[in-house]
Each structure stands twice: as structure tokens, then as C-alpha cells.
């Protein structure tokens, strides 16, 4: 009789281990079916407002590994959203994945543009600090600061966002459009929240030139047409090596957007979409993002990034924009920046 209690204690543990193993095998079997179906679909279309050349290597690796073609449409957030809206409204959906900021996903969902996120196994590796809204799959943090011309701006002159208000910079600032969806609005809401309306009234008094051609803006700063451009995404600043420019990260921190992938409602290639989402969370893809200057969202990746980008991995973050702010902030920005 003394052996019986020991058997009773052992049996539940054995069952737990056995059931866990069975569950893992079942989950892998289900995911293998997704992979097989994705290969049958043969292609996937990505609509992106937060993409860029730093995604080329992960996409190339995905295509080689699975034999699935990836097509991209890149545009401003407002352009990509409208494209998805029209397709869903007309029932002629060509896109599979929408890539944008997490702040945009609540609005997209409210408009009926997204299907619920189905299981993506690699999401279990996300950092605990990364919010999961159930609408999208987070893949990276996109930080923004200020691009300055090193011949026109000394190292000690832009230490704070408030340094932009110094009279000497009047007429010398080039800015993304702060009044519409995109990096400009992310900058506007974050700094409006942090510093108040007076900060932006002061910045508007500097008469910044507004542009929506951000890659051209970098070259204009490098040529000395303007002393600075804002906001500047970290990866694009790294690609300007050799030009008389540098990235100035204010002491208060960088503005950022959390890039997410969501499945467009009625996507023609849903399995390939899930597979690509999962791939973007692989160690290979995440390390590629980190070495490009983005913040990875998977645990243990930032520490493996190249030494050259470690300061960017550790840079302070000021904040990001919100779903509520995307409705409330554009009219306020339009009042200030006329």
C-alpha cells in the first residue's frame, strides 16, 4: 500500500508530459498544412506604409526558402489604407497583408478592412513589452529622430527637441507633413503630448518647409539646402554614410512606430500571408532589422546586433502615436501648420 500513493503522484506528471508532446506534434502538423497550402497559393502581396529596403533581405530569403513570390506596394500610410479600403469595398481584393503602425490597426479594423489574426507560431517569441492587440503581428519598432547637416549644425546644437525653436533655425528646417497619416503625424502627436501646443506653435513660427518626398529630403539636407530634416528614420540615416549628415537623437528620446502586419479582409493568399508574417519574426529576419537600425521585437536579438548599431538599440524612446490621436491630431496640426 505504501507504493500506491507514489504511483498516484507520478501518473498526472506523466500524463501532462505526454499530452504536451501530443499537443506540440499536433500544432506542428497543423502548421505544416499551412506551409503546404501557402506553397500551393504561390504568391503573397504586401501593402506597406512602413516597409523599405531593410525588408529586401528577409523577403528574398522567404522566397528562396518556400518558393513563394512576394509582391510589394509601397506608399504613404494614407495611400496604402485607401487602396485597401477600395479593394475591400468593391470585393476585388488583390492585397494580402497590410503593413502599418499599430495605431492604425484599430481604425482599419473599425472600417472592416482586416480579418482576425490566426495563429502565427513565432509570436510566442515576442518581447513581453511588445503590446499584442489581436489585430496584427508586430515585427519591429521604427525609431525616428532628426537628420542634420554636419557643416551647418554643431554636435552640441540639437540636444533637445526644443532646440528646434532657436531663432537661428528659422527657415532652415525641412519636415515631413505633420498634418497627415505617416511619420510626420507620429512626430506631431508624440511631441504635442510631451511638450504641448506651445512647442508646435513655436515650431510653426520657424516656417518649416513641408515635403512628402522624404528620401529626396535627405539629399537636400546633405546638399545644405536645409540644416535639418525631421523626422528621420534610423535605417535611412545609416544608408547616408559618407555624406555630411548625422542622426541627432534628442535627450528626451526618439519618436517611434510599432510596425505590424495584418491580413486584409478577403485576402486571396491567406496561408502565404500567415507564413510571411511568421518569417518576419524569425531570428534571421529580426537580426536583419536590428542591423539596419530598427528595434527587433523578439527576445535576445538586439544583443546580437552589430556593434555599430548598438547605440541605436539602446537609444531612449520618447513615445509613439495612438489610434485615438490619428483622428484627433490632424485637425489640430492643420490649425497650427497652415
C-alpha positions in Angstrom: 0.0 0.0 0.0 2.9 2.3 0.6 3.7 2.2 -3.2 0.2 3.3 -4.3 0.4 7.0 -3.3 3.7 7.3 -5.2 2.0 5.9 -8.3 -0.9 8.4 -7.9 1.6 11.2 -7.7 3.6 10.1 -10.7 0.7 9.4 -13.1 -0.5 13.1 -13.5 3.0 14.2 -14.3 3.4 11.5 -16.9 0.1 12.5 -18.5 1.0 16.2 -18.6 4.2 15.4 -20.4 2.5 13.0 -22.8 -0.3 15.5 -23.5 2.1 18.4 -24.0 4.1 16.3 -26.5 1.0 15.3 -28.3 -0.2 18.9 -28.5 3.2 20.0 -29.9 3.1 17.4 -32.6 -0.5 18.3 -33.5 0.4 22.0 -33.6 3.4 21.3 -35.9 1.2 19.1 -38.1 -1.3 21.9 -38.4 1.4 24.5 -39.3 2.8 22.0 -41.9 -0.6 22.2 -43.5 -0.4 26.0 -43.6 3.0 25.8 -45.3 1.8 23.3 -47.9 -1.3 25.5 -48.6 0.9 28.6 -48.8 3.1 26.9 -51.4 0.0 26.0 -53.4 -1.1 29.6 -53.4 2.4 30.5 -54.7 2.4 34.2 -54.0 1.6 36.9 -51.5 1.0 40.7 -51.9 2.3 43.1 -49.2 0.8 46.6 -49.0 3.3 48.6 -46.9 3.4 52.1 -45.3 6.4 51.1 -43.1 8.5 49.0 -45.4 11.8 49.8 -47.0 15.0 48.3 -48.4 15.7 46.8 -45.0 13.0 44.3 -45.8 14.5 43.1 -49.0 16.9 40.5 -47.5 14.2 38.8 -45.4 11.8 38.8 -48.3 14.5 37.3 -50.6 15.2 34.6 -48.0 11.5 33.8 -47.7 11.1 33.5 -51.5 14.1 31.1 -51.7 13.0 29.0 -48.8 9.4 28.5 -49.7 9.3 29.2 -53.5 6.6 31.8 -52.8 6.7 35.1 -54.7 6.3 38.3 -52.7 5.0 41.4 -54.4 5.1 44.8 -52.6 3.2 48.0 -53.0 4.8 50.9 -51.0 3.2 54.2 -50.3 2.4 56.7 -47.6 0.1 55.4 -44.8 -2.9 57.3 -46.2 -2.3 55.9 -49.8 -1.9 52.3 -48.7 -5.0 52.5 -46.4 -7.2 53.9 -49.2 -6.0 51.3 -51.6 -7.0 48.5 -49.1 -10.3 50.3 -48.4 -11.3 50.5 -52.1 -10.4 46.8 -52.7 -12.5 45.6 -49.8 -15.4 47.8 -50.6 -15.5 46.7 -54.2 -14.9 43.0 -53.4 -11.8 43.0 -55.6 -9.1 42.3 -53.1 -5.6 42.0 -54.5 -3.5 42.6 -51.4 -3.0 40.0 -48.7 -1.1 41.9 -45.9 -1.3 45.4 -44.7 1.8 46.8 -43.0 1.5 49.9 -40.9 1.7 51.2 -37.4 -0.1 49.6 -34.6 -2.0 52.8 -34.1 -3.6 52.4 -37.5 -4.9 48.9 -36.9 -7.8 49.8 -34.6 -9.1 52.1 -37.3 -8.6 49.6 -40.1 -10.5 47.0 -38.0 -13.3 49.5 -37.4 -13.5 50.0 -41.1 -13.9 46.3 -41.7 -10.6 46.0 -43.6 -8.9 43.3 -41.5 -9.5 39.6 -40.9 -8.7 38.4 -37.4 -5.1 37.3 -36.9 -4.9 33.5 -36.9 -2.2 31.6 -35.2 1.3 32.6 -36.0 3.7 30.4 -34.1 6.6 32.8 -33.8 4.5 35.3 -31.8 5.4 33.3 -28.7 8.9 34.7 -29.0 7.9 38.4 -28.7 9.3 40.5 -26.0 7.0 40.9 -23.0 7.0 44.7 -23.5 5.5 44.4 -27.0 1.8 45.0 -27.0 -0.4 42.4 -28.8 -3.7 43.9 -29.9 -5.0 40.8 -31.6 -5.3 42.7 -34.9 -1.8 42.5 -36.2 1.6 40.7 -35.9 4.3 43.1 -34.5 7.5 42.8 -36.4 9.8 45.8 -35.5 10.0 49.2 -33.8 10.7 52.0 -36.3 12.5 54.9 -34.5 12.7 58.5 -35.8 14.9 61.4 -34.8 16.4 64.4 -36.7 18.8 64.4 -39.7 21.2 67.3 -39.5 23.9 68.7 -41.9 27.2 68.4 -40.1 28.5 71.5 -41.8 25.6 73.6 -40.6 24.8 72.1 -37.2 27.4 71.6 -34.5 27.2 68.4 -32.4 26.1 70.4 -29.3 23.3 72.4 -31.0 20.5 69.8 -31.2 20.3 68.1 -27.8 16.6 68.6 -27.3 13.5 68.7 -29.5 13.1 72.2 -28.0 16.3 73.3 -29.6 14.4 73.4 -32.9 12.8 76.6 -31.7 16.1 78.5 -31.6 15.8 81.6 -33.8 18.8 80.6 -35.9 16.9 77.7 -37.4 14.1 79.8 -38.8 13.6 78.9 -42.5 16.2 76.1 -42.2 14.0 73.2 -41.2 12.6 70.7 -43.7 9.8 68.5 -42.3 7.6 65.6 -43.4 3.9 66.7 -43.5 2.8 66.8 -39.9 -0.9 67.0 -40.8 -1.5 63.6 -42.5 -1.1 60.0 -41.6 2.6 58.9 -41.6 5.8 59.7 -39.8 5.0 63.4 -39.7 1.8 62.8 -37.7 3.7 60.4 -35.4 6.1 63.2 -34.7 3.3 65.7 -34.2 1.3 63.7 -31.8 4.2 62.4 -29.7 5.8 65.9 -29.3 2.4 67.5 -28.8 1.7 65.1 -26.0 5.2 65.6 -24.5 5.6 69.3 -24.8 2.2 70.8 -25.5 0.7 73.0 -28.2 3.1 75.9 -27.5 6.0 73.8 -28.8 4.3 73.3 -32.1 3.3 76.9 -32.3 6.9 77.8 -31.8 8.0 75.3 -34.5 5.4 76.6 -36.9 6.8 80.1 -36.3 10.1 78.8 -37.7 8.4 78.4 -41.1 9.5 74.8 -41.8 9.3 73.7 -45.4 6.9 70.8 -45.8 7.6 67.8 -48.0 6.2 64.3 -48.7 9.3 63.2 -50.6 11.4 62.0 -47.6 14.2 60.3 -49.5 14.7 63.4 -51.6 14.6 65.5 -48.4 17.7 63.6 -47.1 19.7 64.7 -50.2 18.5 68.3 -49.8 19.9 68.3 -46.3 23.2 66.7 -47.4 23.5 69.4 -50.1 23.0 72.1 -47.5 19.6 73.5 -48.8 18.4 72.9 -45.2 20.1 72.5 -41.9 17.9 69.5 -40.9 15.0 67.2 -41.8 12.5 65.7 -39.4 11.6 63.1 -38.5 14.4 60.9 -39.9 14.0 57.1 -39.6 17.1 55.4 -38.2 17.7 52.9 -41.0 17.7 55.6 -43.7 20.2 57.7 -41.8 22.6 54.7 -41.8 22.4 54.5 -45.5 23.7 58.0 -45.9 27.2 57.1 -44.8 29.8 59.3 -46.4 27.5 62.3 -46.8 27.9 65.4 -44.5 24.9 64.4 -42.3 24.3 62.7 -39.0 21.4 61.5 -36.9 20.7 63.7 -33.9 18.7 61.9 -31.2 17.3 64.4 -28.7 17.9 63.7 -25.0 14.1 63.3 -24.5 14.2 60.3 -26.8 13.2 59.2 -30.3 9.7 59.1 -31.7 8.8 55.6 -32.9 6.1 53.5 -34.6 5.5 49.8 -33.9 5.2 48.1 -37.3 2.6 45.4 -37.6 1.3 43.1 -40.3 -2.4 42.4 -40.6 -4.4 40.2 -43.0 -6.6 42.2 -45.4 -10.2 41.1 -45.3 -10.8 38.6 -48.1 -7.0 38.2 -48.8 -6.6 35.8 -51.8 -3.5 34.2 -50.3 -4.2 33.8 -46.6 -1.9 30.9 -45.9 1.1 32.6 -47.6 0.2 35.7 -45.6 0.5 33.9 -42.3 3.7 32.2 -43.4 5.3 35.5 -44.3 4.2 37.1 -41.0 5.8 34.2 -39.2 9.0 34.5 -41.2 9.4 38.2 -40.3 9.7 37.0 -36.7 12.4 34.5 -37.4 15.8 35.2 -35.9 17.3 35.8 -39.3 14.8 38.4 -40.2 14.8 40.1 -36.8 18.6 40.3 -36.8 18.5 41.9 -40.3 16.1 44.5 -39.0 18.4 45.2 -36.0 21.5 45.6 -38.1 19.5 48.0 -40.3 18.8 50.2 -37.3 15.3 49.0 -36.4 14.4 47.7 -33.0 13.7 44.0 -33.1 10.6 42.7 -31.2 11.9 39.2 -30.5 13.7 38.5 -27.3 17.5 38.2 -27.4 18.0 39.7 -30.9 19.1 43.3 -30.1 22.1 42.0 -28.1 23.3 40.0 -31.2 23.2 43.1 -33.5 26.4 44.6 -34.9 28.5 46.8 -32.6 27.9 49.8 -35.0 24.2 49.8 -34.2 24.3 49.0 -30.5 23.9 52.7 -29.6 20.7 52.8 -31.7 19.4 49.7 -29.9 19.9 51.5 -26.6 18.6 54.9 -27.6 15.9 56.3 -25.4 12.3 56.4 -26.8 10.1 59.3 -26.3 6.8 57.8 -27.4 4.5 56.9 -30.3 1.2 57.9 -31.7 -2.2 56.3 -30.9 -5.3 55.2 -32.7 -7.3 57.9 -31.0 -4.7 60.5 -32.0 -4.9 59.6 -35.7 -8.5 61.0 -35.7 -7.9 63.9 -33.2 -4.5 65.2 -34.2 -4.7 66.0 -37.9 -7.2 68.9 -37.5 -5.0 70.4 -34.7 -1.9 70.1 -36.8 -3.7 71.7 -39.7 -4.7 74.7 -37.5 -1.0 75.2 -36.4 0.8 74.4 -39.7 -1.3 76.5 -42.3 
